[in-house]
C-alpha cells in the first residue's frame, strides 16, 4: 500500500479502493473494516516516516539551524516579568500576510522574501512528495505556536517548518 499513499489521510477513498483492489487481485478475503482501517493507518504512518526522512536528508545543517532560530521566542529577564507581554518569533512575522499595498508593505515583503530565501531551501526539497502532503505540513506548521513546534522531534519540526517556509516563499513571490 505504501506507493498508493498520496496524502496523510488513512480514510481516503482512493487508498481504501487500492487496498480492496490489491486484496482481490491476490485472492485474499477482505479483512474487517476495523482491521483494514488499522492497516491503512499503519501504511500512512510508515509512508509519512519515509517522506520525513527524505525531506530531512535534503536539508543542509545550516538550514536546520536557521529553521530552529525562527521559533525562538526567548526574551530578556525584564520582559518575562511582564504578565501580558506578547512574545513574537521570527516565524510569526514570516507568516503574516502583506496587507494593503503601499511602499512600506512592499519593502516589508521584500525583506520577508530575503529572510525566506536566506534559509537555503532548495528547489528539489519536496521533489517526489505529493503537493497535498506539503500543503498539509504547511497548514500544520502555520497553526501551531512556536512552543508546540519546539516539542516535535527534530526531523518532524524541520519538515513542518521547511514546508511552511517553502510555501510562504512562493506566496510572497506571487504577491
N, CA, C and O of each residue as an XYZ file, in Angstrom:
700
protein
N       0.799     -1.214      0.000
C       0.000      0.000      0.000
C       0.842      1.279      0.000
O       0.354      2.337     -0.397
N       2.100      1.193      0.440
C       2.905      2.406      0.577
C       2.954      3.265     -0.683
O       2.790      4.481     -0.582
N       3.172      2.686     -1.866
C       3.201      3.543     -3.062
C       1.844      4.193     -3.369
O       1.782      5.180     -4.102
N       0.770      3.644     -2.814
C      -0.568      4.177     -3.065
C      -0.918      5.345     -2.143
O      -1.891      6.057     -2.393
N      -0.141      5.548     -1.090
C      -0.419      6.622     -0.137
C       0.018      7.947     -0.757
O       1.203      8.160     -1.014
N      -0.944      8.829     -0.994
C      -0.661     10.108     -1.622
C      -1.065     11.291     -0.744
O      -0.913     12.446     -1.143
N      -1.577     11.003      0.447
C      -1.916     12.045      1.400
C      -1.889     11.443      2.796
O      -1.780     10.228      2.958
N      -1.987     12.294      3.791
C      -1.863     11.835      5.170
C      -3.211     11.462      5.774
O      -3.421     11.607      6.978
N      -4.112     10.988      4.943
C      -5.447     10.641      5.385
C      -5.689      9.143      5.190
O      -5.881      8.688      4.062
N      -5.679      8.366      6.296
C      -5.912      6.927      6.141
C      -7.339      6.593      5.724
O      -7.620      5.459      5.336
N      -8.237      7.563      5.798
C      -9.625      7.337      5.396
C      -9.895      7.743      3.952
O     -11.046      7.765      3.518
N      -8.845      8.064      3.209
C      -9.008      8.478      1.810
C      -9.616      7.329      1.011
O      -9.180      6.182      1.106
N     -10.607      7.658      0.242
C     -11.331      6.646     -0.524
C     -10.428      5.953     -1.542
O     -10.557      4.750     -1.771
N      -9.515      6.709     -2.155
C      -8.608      6.121     -3.150
C      -7.718      5.061     -2.510
O      -7.438      4.032     -3.124
N      -7.277      5.306     -1.291
C      -6.432      4.342     -0.588
C      -7.223      3.083     -0.232
O      -6.713      1.969     -0.351
N      -8.445      3.263      0.195
C      -9.301      2.106      0.502
C      -9.531      1.271     -0.752
O      -9.475      0.042     -0.710
N      -9.790      1.950     -1.867
C     -10.018      1.231     -3.121
C      -8.770      0.490     -3.570
O      -8.858     -0.631     -4.071
N      -7.604      1.109     -3.394
C      -6.348      0.448     -3.754
C      -6.139     -0.804     -2.912
O      -5.681     -1.827     -3.421
N      -6.468     -0.726     -1.642
C      -6.337     -1.890     -0.753
C      -7.289     -2.994     -1.199
O      -6.897     -4.157     -1.287
N      -8.525     -2.634     -1.478
C      -9.509     -3.627     -1.926
C      -9.079     -4.267     -3.238
O      -9.177     -5.483     -3.402
N      -8.601     -3.447     -4.174
C      -8.162     -3.965     -5.476
C      -6.993     -4.934     -5.309
O      -6.978     -6.007     -5.911
N      -6.016     -4.549     -4.488
C      -4.858     -5.414     -4.262
C      -5.281     -6.734     -3.620
O      -4.863     -7.801     -4.069
N      -6.097     -6.672     -2.589
C      -6.508     -7.896     -1.890
C      -7.297     -8.816     -2.822
O      -7.111    -10.033     -2.797
N      -8.164     -8.248     -3.631
C      -8.935     -9.074     -4.577
C      -8.022     -9.695     -5.627
O      -8.207    -10.852     -6.004
N      -7.030     -8.928     -6.104
C      -6.128     -9.465     -7.130
C      -5.283    -10.611     -6.578
O      -4.850    -11.482     -7.332
N      -5.050    -10.614     -5.285
C      -4.279    -11.682     -4.633
C      -5.183    -12.800     -4.106
O      -4.713    -13.753     -3.486
N      -6.479    -12.665     -4.362
C      -7.475    -13.639     -3.905
C      -7.442    -13.797     -2.385
O      -7.519    -14.904     -1.853
N      -7.325    -12.651     -1.703
C      -7.319    -12.628     -0.243
C      -8.666    -12.091      0.217
O      -9.180    -11.111     -0.321
N      -9.220    -12.745      1.211
C     -10.501    -12.316      1.759
C     -10.314    -10.953      2.426
O      -9.354    -10.730      3.163
N     -11.248    -10.054      2.151
C     -11.155     -8.712      2.719
C     -11.235     -8.779      4.246
O     -12.079     -9.493      4.789
N     -10.377     -8.053      4.933
C     -10.432     -8.047      6.399
C     -11.632     -7.233      6.883
O     -12.317     -6.580      6.095
N     -11.867     -7.285      8.167
C     -12.945     -6.479      8.731
C     -12.602     -5.004      8.544
O     -11.446     -4.648      8.313
N     -13.600     -4.171      8.645
C     -13.358     -2.735      8.427
C     -12.401     -2.168      9.477
O     -11.596     -1.292      9.160
N     -12.473     -2.649     10.717
C     -11.545     -2.172     11.755
C     -10.113     -2.582     11.445
O      -9.189     -1.782     11.585
N      -9.932     -3.825     11.025
C      -8.579     -4.293     10.706
C      -8.031     -3.560      9.480
O      -6.857     -3.193      9.446
N      -8.871     -3.350      8.490
C      -8.442     -2.611      7.293
C      -8.053     -1.178      7.680
O      -7.051     -0.657      7.192
N      -8.832     -0.547      8.546
C      -8.527      0.811      8.997
C      -7.171      0.853      9.702
O      -6.395      1.787      9.495
N      -6.879     -0.157     10.536
C      -5.571     -0.218     11.205
C      -4.444     -0.378     10.190
O      -3.395      0.254     10.314
N      -4.662     -1.221      9.192
C      -3.640     -1.421      8.147
C      -3.404     -0.136      7.360
O      -2.262      0.200      7.046
N      -4.476      0.580      7.042
C      -4.343      1.831      6.301
C      -3.633      2.888      7.135
O      -2.798      3.627      6.614
N      -3.956      2.970      8.432
C      -3.254      3.923      9.310
C      -1.775      3.580      9.395
O      -0.927      4.472      9.386
N      -1.462      2.295      9.477
C      -0.058      1.874      9.532
C       0.666      2.238      8.234
O       1.813      2.683      8.268
N       0.004      2.051      7.099
C       0.615      2.388      5.811
C       0.868      3.890      5.704
O       1.934      4.309      5.253
N      -0.103      4.700      6.114
C       0.056      6.153      6.066
C       1.170      6.587      7.010
O       1.979      7.447      6.660
N       1.218      6.007      8.191
C       2.252      6.344      9.167
C       3.647      6.000      8.633
O       4.575      6.799      8.750
N       3.785      4.830      8.059
C       5.074      4.408      7.517
C       5.487      5.289      6.337
O       6.655      5.658      6.209
N       4.529      5.619      5.486
C       4.833      6.465      4.327
C       5.254      7.869      4.775
O       6.154      8.475      4.194
N       4.586      8.373      5.817
C       4.952      9.689      6.333
C       6.373      9.661      6.890
O       7.130     10.612      6.696
N       6.739      8.595      7.572
C       8.114      8.467      8.074
C       9.109      8.506      6.914
O      10.162      9.137      7.015
N       8.775      7.834      5.821
C       9.655      7.841      4.646
C       9.791      9.244      4.076
O      10.893      9.676      3.737
N       8.661      9.964      3.967
C       8.705     11.322      3.429
C       9.533     12.234      4.324
O      10.351     13.013      3.834
N       9.324     12.141      5.635
C      10.064     12.997      6.567
C      11.555     12.700      6.477
O      12.375     13.618      6.479
N      11.907     11.417      6.399
C      13.321     11.045      6.270
C      13.900     11.607      4.973
O      15.016     12.126      4.967
N      13.158     11.508      3.888
C      13.619     12.027      2.601
C      13.812     13.543      2.648
O      14.832     14.058      2.191
N      12.836     14.247      3.196
C      12.916     15.714      3.248
C      14.080     16.155      4.127
O      14.861     17.022      3.736
N      14.198     15.560      5.315
C      15.266     15.995      6.223
C      16.650     15.624      5.694
O      17.633     16.294      6.011
N      16.735     14.567      4.895
C      18.038     14.222      4.317
C      18.475     15.259      3.280
O      19.663     15.373      2.981
N      17.534     16.005      2.740
C      17.837     17.030      1.741
C      18.152     18.398      2.364
O      18.602     19.309      1.669
N      17.916     18.538      3.663
C      18.171     19.809      4.333
C      19.631     19.913      4.762
O      20.200     18.958      5.290
N      20.221     21.053      4.538
C      21.583     21.310      4.997
C      21.557     21.595      6.503
O      20.540     22.025      7.047
N      22.680     21.351      7.156
C      22.770     21.618      8.600
C      22.527     23.103      8.881
O      21.876     23.451      9.866
N      23.044     23.964      8.027
C      22.830     25.399      8.220
C      21.350     25.764      8.089
O      20.869     26.668      8.773
N      20.639     25.072      7.223
C      19.214     25.322      7.043
C      18.435     24.885      8.276
O      17.537     25.597      8.726
N      18.770     23.722      8.826
C      18.046     23.258     10.020
C      18.287     24.209     11.193
O      17.370     24.476     11.969
N      19.508     24.719     11.326
C      19.775     25.690     12.397
C      18.948     26.959     12.179
O      18.377     27.508     13.122
N      18.892     27.414     10.938
C      18.120     28.623     10.628
C      16.626     28.403     10.877
O      15.936     29.306     11.349
N      16.127     27.208     10.561
C      14.720     26.898     10.829
C      14.440     26.913     12.326
O      13.406     27.419     12.760
N      15.354     26.364     13.112
C      15.180     26.362     14.562
C      15.197     27.777     15.129
O      14.483     28.078     16.086
N      16.007     28.637     14.539
C      16.077     30.023     15.007
C      14.779     30.780     14.765
O      14.501     31.766     15.448
N      13.982     30.331     13.802
C      12.713     31.000     13.509
C      11.722     30.901     14.659
O      10.857     31.764     14.806
N      11.836     29.865     15.469
C      10.841     29.657     16.518
C      11.359     29.996     17.913
O      10.752     29.624     18.917
N      12.470     30.696     17.965
C      12.992     31.153     19.259
C      12.158     32.348     19.707
O      11.955     33.298     18.951
N      11.679     32.286     20.944
C      10.885     33.381     21.490
C      11.468     33.904     22.795
O      10.801     34.654     23.506
N      12.701     33.523     23.124
C      13.318     33.963     24.371
C      13.500     35.477     24.360
O      13.847     36.080     23.344
N      13.253     36.063     25.522
C      13.478     37.490     25.702
C      14.290     37.691     26.968
O      14.597     36.732     27.675
N      14.630     38.914     27.246
C      15.411     39.168     28.451
C      14.544     38.979     29.704
O      13.319     38.895     29.613
N      15.190     38.913     30.862
C      14.505     38.649     32.132
C      13.455     39.697     32.462
O      12.388     39.351     32.968
N      13.727     40.976     32.190
C      12.771     42.032     32.498
C      11.481     41.839     31.717
O      10.391     42.034     32.256
N      11.595     41.461     30.466
C      10.406     41.281     29.639
C       9.570     40.109     30.126
O       8.344     40.137     30.019
N      10.221     39.076     30.662
C       9.487     37.918     31.150
C       8.687     38.223     32.405
O       7.763     37.481     32.735
N       9.017     39.293     33.112
C       8.305     39.664     34.330
C       6.970     40.333     34.026
O       6.108     40.411     34.902
N       6.786     40.807     32.826
C       5.534     41.462     32.454
C       4.521     40.393     32.075
O       4.746     39.640     31.127
N       3.396     40.314     32.808
C       2.473     39.195     32.633
C       1.763     39.124     31.288
O       1.444     38.030     30.823
N       1.510     40.257     30.657
C       0.732     40.220     29.420
C       1.566     40.551     28.190
O       1.030     40.963     27.162
N       2.856     40.374     28.298
C       3.738     40.650     27.175
C       3.555     39.574     26.105
O       3.596     38.377     26.391
N       3.356     40.015     24.900
C       3.244     39.079     23.785
C       4.622     38.929     23.164
O       5.191     39.889     22.643
N       5.147     37.722     23.224
C       6.475     37.450     22.690
C       6.307     36.848     21.298
O       5.647     35.821     21.139
N       6.898     37.481     20.301
C       6.765     37.017     18.919
C       8.059     36.370     18.454
O       9.159     36.755     18.851
N       7.886     35.389     17.611
C       9.034     34.748     16.984
C       9.194     35.322     15.582
O       8.296     35.984     15.061
N      10.325     35.065     14.992
C      10.554     35.483     13.610
C       9.551     34.795     12.692
O       9.107     35.370     11.698
N       9.200     33.565     13.036
C       8.248     32.816     12.225
C       6.899     33.528     12.160
O       6.256     33.539     11.110
N       6.468     34.121     13.269
C       5.189     34.838     13.272
C       5.204     35.976     12.258
O       4.210     36.221     11.575
N       6.323     36.663     12.165
C       6.434     37.744     11.181
C       6.399     37.207      9.752
O       5.804     37.821      8.866
N       7.035     36.068      9.536
C       7.059     35.487      8.190
C       5.689     34.964      7.768
O       5.382     34.917      6.577
N       4.863     34.571      8.741
C       3.541     34.028      8.434
C       2.523     35.110      8.089
O       1.505     34.821      7.460
N       2.783     36.339      8.490
C       1.824     37.416      8.261
C       1.679     37.734      6.780
O       2.639     37.671      6.012
N       0.461     38.075      6.406
C       0.183     38.473      5.035
C       0.652     39.893      4.776
O       1.072     40.592      5.698
N       0.582     40.314      3.538
C       1.107     41.619      3.131
C       0.232     42.776      3.588
O       0.750     43.838      3.932
N      -1.070     42.594      3.597
C      -1.947     43.714      3.947
C      -2.157     44.623      2.747
O      -1.959     44.228      1.598
N      -2.565     45.856      3.044
C      -2.823     46.826      1.981
C      -1.519     47.175      1.270
O      -0.461     47.289      1.889
N      -1.624     47.339     -0.033
C      -0.425     47.603     -0.826
C      -0.037     49.069     -0.713
O      -0.811     49.972     -1.033
N       1.191     49.273     -0.245
C       1.804     50.603     -0.252
C       3.305     50.386     -0.229
O       3.767     49.246     -0.188
N       4.049     51.441     -0.253
C       5.503     51.324     -0.338
C       6.058     50.544      0.854
O       6.932     49.692      0.694
N       5.546     50.840      2.047
C       6.057     50.158      3.244
C       5.808     48.658      3.210
O       6.693     47.878      3.561
N       4.613     48.243      2.792
C       4.335     46.807      2.764
C       5.162     46.102      1.696
O       5.575     44.957      1.880
N       5.401     46.778      0.592
C       6.254     46.184     -0.446
C       7.658     45.976      0.096
O       8.262     44.927     -0.125
N       8.175     46.963      0.798
C       9.512     46.832      1.385
C       9.550     45.737      2.451
O      10.522     44.988      2.546
N       8.488     45.649      3.249
C       8.419     44.597      4.265
C       8.382     43.217      3.615
O       9.039     42.285      4.080
N       7.619     43.095      2.550
C       7.524     41.814      1.853
C       8.852     41.446      1.193
O       9.221     40.272      1.158
N       9.561     42.423      0.678
C      10.885     42.153      0.102
C      11.854     41.676      1.183
O      12.659     40.775      0.950
N      11.772     42.283      2.355
C      12.618     41.854      3.474
C      12.261     40.423      3.894
O      13.134     39.597      4.163
N      10.956     40.161      3.940
C      10.477     38.819      4.292
C      10.965     37.794      3.269
O      11.413     36.707      3.633
N      10.874     38.147      2.001
C      11.337     37.248      0.946
C      12.837     36.992      1.073
O      13.297     35.869      0.864
N      13.589     38.019      1.411
C      15.024     37.852      1.632
C      15.304     36.896      2.782
O      16.201     36.059      2.688
N      14.539     37.013      3.871
C      14.706     36.109      5.011
C      14.378     34.667      4.617
O      15.083     33.733      5.000
N      13.317     34.502      3.859
C      12.922     33.154      3.441
C      13.957     32.540      2.503
O      14.280     31.357      2.620
N      14.469     33.328      1.587
C      15.485     32.813      0.659
C      16.799     32.510      1.367
O      17.534     31.608      0.964
N      17.092     33.266      2.426
C      18.327     33.054      3.180
C      18.332     31.703      3.901
O      19.391     31.227      4.311
N      17.168     31.088      4.058
C      17.100     29.773      4.707
C      17.790     28.704      3.869
O      18.234     27.688      4.404
N      17.882     28.922      2.577
C      18.569     27.968      1.707
C      17.743     26.742      1.372
O      18.294     25.656      1.199
N      16.435     26.896      1.279
C      15.573     25.776      0.896
C      15.707     25.564     -0.608
O      15.402     26.456     -1.400
N      16.161     24.385     -0.991
C      16.423     24.120     -2.403
C      15.152     23.736     -3.148
O      14.154     23.340     -2.546
N      15.211     23.859     -4.450
C      14.069     23.559     -5.300
C      13.674     22.097     -5.303
O      12.517     21.770     -5.569
N      14.609     21.216     -5.013
C      14.293     19.784     -5.040
C      13.889     19.233     -3.668
O      13.734     18.023     -3.502
N      13.720     20.123     -2.692
C      13.421     19.698     -1.324
C      12.163     18.831     -1.252
O      12.143     17.825     -0.542
N      11.132     19.211     -1.973
C       9.867     18.472     -1.917
C       9.598     17.685     -3.192
O       8.456     17.347     -3.503
N      10.679     17.397     -3.927
C      10.549     16.580     -5.127
C      10.096     15.178     -4.716
O      10.604     14.624     -3.740
N       9.160     14.613     -5.443
C       8.587     13.288     -5.192
C       7.745     13.235     -3.920
O       7.441     12.148     -3.429
N       7.367     14.381     -3.386
C       6.446     14.450     -2.258
C       5.146     15.030     -2.810
O       5.168     16.101     -3.415
N       4.014     14.349     -2.617
C       2.757     14.879     -3.166
C       2.459     16.291     -2.657
O       2.639     16.567     -1.471
N       2.012     17.175     -3.525
C       1.694     18.546     -3.111
C       0.691     18.616     -1.962
O       0.765     19.517     -1.126
N      -0.247     17.668     -1.918
C      -1.215     17.649     -0.813
C      -0.514     17.469      0.525
O      -0.917     18.063      1.526
N       0.519     16.661      0.546
C       1.256     16.396      1.781
C       2.025     17.643      2.206
O       2.031     17.996      3.385
N       2.668     18.306      1.257
C       3.398     19.535      1.563
C       2.424     20.581      2.105
O       2.741     21.290      3.060
N       1.248     20.677      1.499
C       0.238     21.629      1.963
C      -0.248     21.278      3.369
O      -0.499     22.168      4.182
N      -0.381     19.987      3.652
C      -0.797     19.581      4.995
C       0.263     19.932      6.022
O      -0.070     20.392      7.114
N       1.526     19.727      5.700
C       2.617     20.102      6.605
C       2.625     21.622      6.817
O       2.810     22.103      7.935
N       2.424     22.355      5.740
C       2.427     23.816      5.820
C       1.293     24.303      6.721
O       1.512     25.161      7.576
N       0.095     23.771      6.542
C      -1.044     24.174      7.378
C      -0.817     23.827      8.841
O      -1.156     24.601      9.737
N      -0.248     22.673      9.068
C       0.023     22.236     10.438
C       1.024     23.177     11.117
O       0.818     23.579     12.262
N       2.092     23.521     10.424
C       3.093     24.430     10.995
C       2.524     25.832     11.179
O       2.887     26.531     12.125
N       1.641     26.244     10.286
C       1.071     27.583     10.373
C       0.141     27.735     11.567
O      -0.007     28.837     12.094
N      -0.482     26.659     11.999
C      -1.445     26.752     13.091
C      -0.845     26.466     14.463
O      -1.454     26.796     15.480
N       0.326     25.864     14.508
C       0.934     25.542     15.799
C       1.763     26.710     16.306
O       2.504     27.321     15.535
N       1.650     27.031     17.593
C       2.516     28.078     18.150
C       3.954     27.572     18.262
O       4.186     26.363     18.248
N       4.914     28.483     18.371
C       6.321     28.073     18.433
C       6.630     27.041     19.514
O       7.422     26.126     19.288
N       6.013     27.179     20.685
C       6.315     26.216     21.758
C       5.901     24.797     21.374
O       6.559     23.833     21.763
N       4.811     24.666     20.612
C       4.373     23.336     20.158
C       5.309     22.807     19.074
O       5.623     21.617     19.046
N       5.746     23.680     18.195
C       6.693     23.262     17.156
C       8.003     22.786     17.775
O       8.608     21.824     17.301
N       8.436     23.465     18.836
C       9.686     23.062     19.505
C       9.573     21.695     20.164
O      10.592     21.036     20.376
N       8.382     21.257     20.490
C       8.191     19.962     21.158
C       8.318     18.771     20.214
O       8.514     17.642     20.663
N       8.210     19.014     18.923
C       8.317     17.920     17.954
C       9.752     17.405     17.892
O      10.692     18.148     18.174
N       9.923     16.139     17.525
C      11.281     15.656     17.250
C      11.900     16.501     16.131
O      11.184     17.050     15.294
N      13.210     16.600     16.121
C      13.908     17.458     15.159
C      13.449     17.229     13.728
O      13.157     18.183     13.007
N      13.385     15.973     13.315
C      13.051     15.672     11.917
C      11.655     16.184     11.554
O      11.462     16.751     10.479
N      10.690     15.987     12.444
C       9.318     16.440     12.180
C       9.263     17.962     12.177
O       8.665     18.563     11.284
N       9.889     18.589     13.179
C       9.899     20.049     13.276
C      10.518     20.677     12.027
O       9.974     21.632     11.473
N      11.649     20.141     11.592
C      12.312     20.700     10.415
C      11.472     20.518      9.156
O      11.443     21.397      8.294
N      10.797     19.394      9.048
C       9.925     19.152      7.894
C       8.767     20.140      7.877
O       8.466     20.734      6.842
N       8.120     20.316      9.022
C       6.984     21.234      9.097
C       7.409     22.668      8.787
O       6.757     23.364      8.009
N       8.500     23.098      9.398
C       8.974     24.467      9.173
C       9.445     24.673      7.738
O       9.215     25.733      7.156
N      10.099     23.675      7.168
C      10.550     23.786      5.773
C       9.353     23.907      4.834
O       9.378     24.701      3.894
N       8.312     23.126      5.084
C       7.111     23.199      4.240
C       6.461     24.571      4.354
O       6.061     25.165      3.353
N       6.359     25.066      5.578
C       5.757     26.379      5.779
C       6.567     27.465      5.080
O       6.008     28.299      4.367
N       7.869     27.457      5.282
C       8.718     28.492      4.687
C       8.772     28.387      3.168
O       8.820     29.402      2.473
N       8.766     27.172      2.656
C       8.779     26.980      1.197
C       7.494     27.549      0.593
O       7.535     28.267     -0.406
N       6.352     27.222      1.208
C       5.072     27.720      0.706
C       4.987     29.245      0.852
O       4.493     29.930     -0.044
N       5.470     29.773      1.983
C       5.445     31.224      2.184
C       6.333     31.928      1.155
O       5.988     33.007      0.673
N       7.463     31.328      0.821
C       8.350     31.910     -0.184
C       7.620     32.011     -1.517
O       7.730     33.019     -2.215
N       6.889     30.986     -1.864
C       6.105     31.006     -3.107
C       5.013     32.072     -3.042
O       4.816     32.825     -3.996
N       4.295     32.134     -1.897
C       3.211     33.106     -1.748
C       3.724     34.545     -1.793
O       3.143     35.394     -2.469
N       4.806     34.813     -1.077
C       5.351     36.174     -1.052
C       5.837     36.570     -2.441
O       5.642     37.707     -2.870
N       6.463     35.641     -3.138
C       6.911     35.933     -4.506
C       5.717     36.236     -5.397
O       5.752     37.191     -6.173
N       4.660     35.436     -5.296
C       3.462     35.669     -6.104
C       2.783     36.985     -5.755
O       2.316     37.713     -6.631
N       2.736     37.281     -4.444
C       2.089     38.535     -4.015
C       2.854     39.730     -4.542
O       2.468     40.871     -4.289
